[in-house]
Amino acid sequence: MSSNNAKLYLYIKQSGINISGGLTGTTGADFKLTGKVEGEAAVGKCYGNNIAVFFNMYFEDSSLYVQLIEPKADGTPDWSKVRELVFVKSGGGGVVSQRQGQSSANPLSKGNSTNFGGNFAGDGLKVSLSQSGSIIKGTLMFNGSNFKIKGKVSGNKAAGVFSTGNGNFNFTAGFKGNTLLFETGGTVYRLKRIGGSSNPLARRKANHLAKKPSENSKYPQKTTSRKGKRITVDSLGLSFVPPKGWIAKQDPKTGNYYMGSNSIPGYILMLPHNYATFDQLVAAAAEGFVDQSTNMHASSDIEKVGEYAVGGEFSGTFQNVPARAYVVGVVSPNGSGGFMAMCVTTTQKYSNTHKKSAIELANSVRFFQAKVNSGLMNWLAGEYYSYVGSTERKLMLCPNGRYSYYSESSYGGGFSDQYGNSTGSWGAADNGGSSGSWKAVGNKSRGTLIFTTNKGEVDERGFQVVGKGVILIDGTKFAYKGRANCN
């Protein structure tokens, strides 16, 4: 950083989530830094020359912004007294290279040869990563919860941390063939890349889901030759015909459909979903179906079984009984949404008939534009509250179609010397929010919340009811606090 013919040099070393380094300058400045990575920022303490201040640093584009915060009398940061410095990374030579022992850049080098960017799934874990240079970041999904993940690529390996409500945890990752080995806490997860063609020169098949037909368009479907009663589900924007030999009924509480048969053992469960692409369905299938009484995982490859459907066999236990099933997932061409249907029976009674029934159901589906469910909106309206880790969220869903959202994150910690004695503390906070209008598509089990901000920005979020007064919105758990205060 240059200012008024003076220069400041910042050098940083990172080990896991811990960072250390120094700040020196041509004016005689000589400070040491120590701290930790917290989400998208690093926070800690800067001290030297009989001065001690707090710092908060973060990347924006190619620059590193460093905020120096003076302490209050009680030892906490005084955010009214902040000085911001902006640094750019040195590219060889100079103080940074001398301190870190870096050699000059090789103009023929292509940098990191391993690409960690993309979506990966397997062993009940899903990871979505983006890579910029040697920096990777994204989200990790496990057991229905989303966690932020961030790290750095070195050669053909990556290492970093992911953040949960219980703290930060280290991970390492590397490829073995086409499999990503993700290791944390002594457990290794084997993940497959999902989405995209492995051959960049191969011609790709047309993506039918990318079409934007008008509301009155008809979508050609593979249909059976038999006659059957077509059932329309307005909340999902689709209709279907029960497979031959099956009788459909609707759960009055959730609105979901299930089917039984007088001649085929087992039954079919139809569960709505909020996925928009086949890749997302395949990733969900890799996680399996797991709850207190069910543990079903894919026992075959997931394959395309229709224009808008994928399917595969699953095995394990269903309601604590050894079982096999064929599961199909159907994606609507009108956007996110559709359903997954599980044709399940005991392990001994499973046959190819169950596979045929599930595929027959998927191929009978026809789509139309889903209708906004005003009754569902009245049922969902209220004040919701979430507190995960260091982030507090408040969501107000008004029955008149207005909403407001607010979030606040805070983080802090303490410092100690080499003998374990406390030498100070640090803290920081951030907040944000939006307001506008909202709509709901789906039923009292799951669906999609459509938010339109006052600036005209549209944001769709999938929701799932997981208990009395508790809903998951894109994996984040919200609890019903009471009636919406919409004055």
ZAKOL-833962 format. One line per 8 residues: number of its first residue (from 1); for each residue x, y, z of C-alpha. Coordinates in steps of 0.1 Angstrom, whole numbers. Layout:
<sites>
NUM) X/Y/Z; ...;
</sites>
This chain:
<sites>
1) 0/0/0; 14/34/-10; 3/67/5; 20/102/4; 53/87/-7; 52/61/21; 47/24/18; 31/-2/41;
9) 38/-39/37; 14/-65/51; 25/-102/52; 3/-130/65; 8/-167/73; -22/-190/76; -24/-224/93; -60/-238/93;
17) -81/-209/107; -52/-193/126; -33/-164/110; -2/-145/120; 20/-119/104; 32/-83/105; 27/-48/93; 58/-28/85;
25) 64/5/67; 90/29/54; 79/53/81; 91/29/108; 59/11/115; 64/-24/129; 34/-43/142; 26/-80/147;
33) -7/-95/139; -25/-126/153; -60/-137/148; -85/-162/132; -105/-166/101; -143/-162/108; -165/-168/78; -156/-144/49;
41) -133/-123/71; -103/-125/94; -103/-108/128; -77/-104/155; -53/-80/172; -25/-58/158; 1/-47/184; 36/-31/185;
49) 53/3/193; 34/3/226; 1/4/206; -26/-24/204; -56/-22/182; -81/-47/167; -83/-56/130; -109/-69/107;
57) -98/-79/71; -116/-92/41; -112/-95/3; -131/-74/-22; -122/-82/-58; -84/-83/-59; -78/-60/-29; -75/-68/8;
65) -93/-44/30; -79/-40/66; -99/-21/92; -79/-11/123; -103/-5/153; -92/13/185; -102/-3/218; -127/12/243;
73) -118/16/280; -134/-18/287; -111/-35/261; -138/-40/234; -135/-25/199; -147/10/194; -164/9/159; -167/47/159;
81) -129/49/156; -119/28/125; -92/34/100; -93/14/67; -62/4/47; -64/-12/12; -36/-35/1; -29/-53/-32;
89) -10/-85/-34; 26/-83/-44; 35/-104/-74; 71/-113/-67; 101/-94/-53; 96/-68/-26; 90/-73/11; 63/-99/7;
97) 84/-123/-13; 114/-118/9; 95/-126/41; 76/-156/27; 105/-170/8; 85/-169/-25; 103/-172/-58; 95/-151/-88;
105) 64/-162/-108; 70/-186/-136; 54/-170/-168; 49/-204/-183; 31/-219/-153; -6/-224/-155; -10/-222/-117; -30/-248/-99;
113) -37/-277/-122; -64/-292/-101; -99/-277/-104; -120/-280/-72; -148/-259/-85; -182/-276/-91; -208/-297/-73; -199/-330/-56;
121) -220/-355/-37; -217/-389/-20; -218/-407/13; -247/-384/24; -226/-353/19; -229/-326/-8; -203/-299/-15; -207/-269/-39;
129) -174/-250/-45; -163/-221/-66; -126/-215/-72; -108/-182/-79; -70/-187/-83; -60/-207/-53; -90/-197/-31; -121/-220/-29;
137) -153/-212/-11; -189/-224/-12; -214/-245/9; -215/-279/24; -248/-297/30; -251/-325/55; -283/-339/72; -304/-311/58;
145) -281/-283/71; -260/-259/51; -225/-247/62; -201/-222/47; -168/-237/36; -136/-219/26; -100/-230/18; -70/-228/-3;
153) -56/-251/-31; -20/-261/-31; -9/-283/-60; -35/-311/-62; -47/-307/-26; -70/-283/-8; -74/-275/29; -95/-251/49;
161) -124/-249/73; -162/-251/74; -183/-232/99; -212/-247/119; -232/-235/148; -208/-254/171; -176/-237/157; -151/-241/128;
169) -137/-275/117; -107/-282/95; -109/-303/63; -86/-315/36; -95/-327/1; -79/-342/-29; -88/-363/-60; -83/-400/-65;
177) -93/-406/-101; -127/-390/-106; -135/-392/-69; -131/-363/-45; -118/-375/-11; -131/-351/16; -115/-357/50; -125/-341/83;
185) -123/-353/119; -107/-386/108; -137/-395/84; -132/-397/47; -162/-390/24; -160/-401/-13; -178/-376/-35; -185/-377/-72;
193) -187/-346/-94; -222/-339/-106; -233/-318/-136; -215/-310/-168; -198/-333/-193; -164/-348/-185; -153/-342/-221; -151/-305/-228;
201) -151/-312/-266; -182/-335/-265; -214/-322/-280; -239/-317/-252; -276/-328/-255; -302/-301/-255; -314/-290/-221; -351/-292/-222;
209) -354/-275/-188; -339/-243/-202; -369/-237/-225; -392/-209/-215; -426/-218/-230; -457/-197/-225; -482/-206/-198; -505/-220/-224;
217) -479/-243/-240; -485/-280/-238; -456/-303/-230; -454/-335/-249; -453/-365/-225; -448/-402/-228; -482/-415/-217; -496/-450/-213;
225) -523/-463/-236; -547/-473/-208; -574/-450/-196; -572/-437/-160; -584/-409/-138; -560/-379/-140; -553/-362/-108; -544/-325/-108;
233) -522/-309/-81; -525/-271/-85; -499/-263/-59; -472/-282/-78; -484/-272/-113; -488/-308/-125; -512/-337/-130; -506/-374/-131;
241) -523/-408/-136; -518/-435/-110; -500/-466/-124; -520/-496/-134; -531/-515/-103; -526/-486/-79; -551/-464/-61; -542/-429/-51;
249) -552/-411/-19; -544/-377/-5; -532/-370/30; -556/-343/44; -530/-329/67; -501/-325/43; -518/-326/9; -493/-352/-3;
257) -504/-382/-23; -497/-419/-16; -509/-451/-33; -517/-486/-24; -525/-517/-44; -547/-548/-40; -523/-569/-60; -488/-554/-57;
265) -471/-555/-23; -459/-522/-8; -470/-487/-16; -459/-455/-34; -451/-422/-16; -451/-389/-35; -431/-362/-19; -428/-326/-34;
273) -394/-311/-39; -379/-277/-48; -351/-287/-71; -347/-271/-105; -324/-294/-123; -315/-331/-127; -281/-325/-112; -298/-312/-80;
281) -320/-343/-79; -290/-366/-83; -272/-348/-55; -302/-352/-33; -304/-389/-42; -268/-393/-31; -278/-382/4; -305/-409/6;
289) -336/-409/27; -327/-409/64; -348/-403/95; -355/-420/128; -371/-451/112; -358/-450/76; -323/-454/62; -324/-459/24;
297) -295/-453/0; -290/-457/-37; -280/-492/-47; -278/-485/-85; -269/-457/-108; -293/-428/-111; -305/-427/-147; -328/-407/-169;
305) -361/-425/-172; -382/-399/-190; -380/-364/-205; -384/-348/-171; -375/-377/-148; -346/-396/-133; -347/-428/-113; -328/-455/-94;
313) -330/-484/-70; -326/-479/-32; -321/-504/-4; -318/-503/34; -345/-501/61; -379/-484/58; -399/-479/90; -373/-501/106;
321) -380/-530/82; -354/-542/56; -367/-528/23; -360/-521/-14; -375/-494/-35; -374/-477/-69; -374/-439/-67; -381/-415/-95;
329) -377/-377/-94; -396/-354/-117; -385/-318/-124; -409/-292/-137; -399/-273/-169; -416/-242/-155; -389/-237/-129; -381/-252/-95;
337) -404/-279/-81; -418/-313/-88; -420/-345/-68; -401/-377/-59; -420/-409/-58; -408/-440/-39; -423/-473/-48; -412/-494/-17;
345) -418/-528/-3; -399/-554/18; -366/-568/5; -381/-602/-3; -411/-590/-22; -394/-564/-44; -396/-570/-81; -392/-553/-115;
353) -430/-544/-112; -421/-518/-86; -396/-502/-110; -421/-502/-139; -448/-487/-117; -426/-458/-106; -415/-450/-141; -451/-453/-154;
361) -461/-427/-128; -433/-404/-138; -441/-406/-175; -478/-398/-170; -471/-364/-156; -482/-332/-174; -472/-297/-163; -488/-263/-162;
369) -481/-231/-143; -484/-236/-106; -509/-214/-88; -501/-192/-58; -517/-208/-28; -535/-180/-8; -547/-205/18; -511/-217/24;
377) -499/-181/27; -525/-175/55; -513/-207/72; -476/-197/70; -481/-161/80; -464/-151/112; -432/-140/128; -403/-165/126;
385) -370/-165/144; -337/-184/138; -304/-184/157; -276/-205/142; -240/-201/153; -234/-164/157; -262/-154/133; -296/-142/143;
393) -324/-140/117; -360/-126/119; -385/-132/92; -420/-115/92; -445/-131/68; -476/-109/67; -510/-123/55; -514/-93/32;
401) -484/-105/11; -457/-82/26; -426/-95/43; -396/-81/62; -363/-99/69; -334/-90/92; -302/-108/101; -273/-99/124;
409) -240/-117/129; -216/-112/157; -183/-128/165; -156/-123/190; -129/-139/212; -99/-133/233; -61/-133/232; -36/-148/255;
417) 2/-147/258; 25/-177/257; 17/-185/294; -21/-185/289; -27/-151/305; -55/-130/290; -41/-101/270; -74/-87/256;
425) -105/-95/236; -119/-87/202; -153/-86/185; -172/-76/154; -207/-75/140; -225/-73/107; -262/-70/98; -285/-69/67;
433) -320/-73/56; -347/-67/30; -385/-61/27; -411/-64/-1; -438/-89/-11; -440/-127/-9; -460/-156/-23; -461/-193/-16;
441) -464/-223/-39; -468/-258/-25; -487/-273/5; -484/-276/42; -456/-301/39; -432/-282/16; -430/-258/-13; -414/-226/-25;
449) -414/-191/-10; -411/-164/-37; -397/-131/-23; -398/-98/-44; -378/-70/-27; -388/-34/-29; -360/-30/-55; -377/-56/-78;
457) -352/-84/-71; -368/-119/-70; -355/-146/-47; -370/-182/-45; -364/-202/-14; -376/-238/-8; -393/-245/25; -401/-277/44;
465) -422/-281/75; -403/-303/99; -423/-300/131; -450/-280/148; -442/-244/143; -408/-252/127; -398/-249/91; -366/-252/71;
473) -360/-224/46; -332/-235/23; -318/-256/51; -320/-230/78; -343/-238/107; -369/-211/116; -393/-214/146; -427/-197/147;
481) -427/-170/174; -462/-157/170; -486/-137/148; -471/-113/124; -468/-77/135; -475/-60/102; -485/-25/114;
</sites>
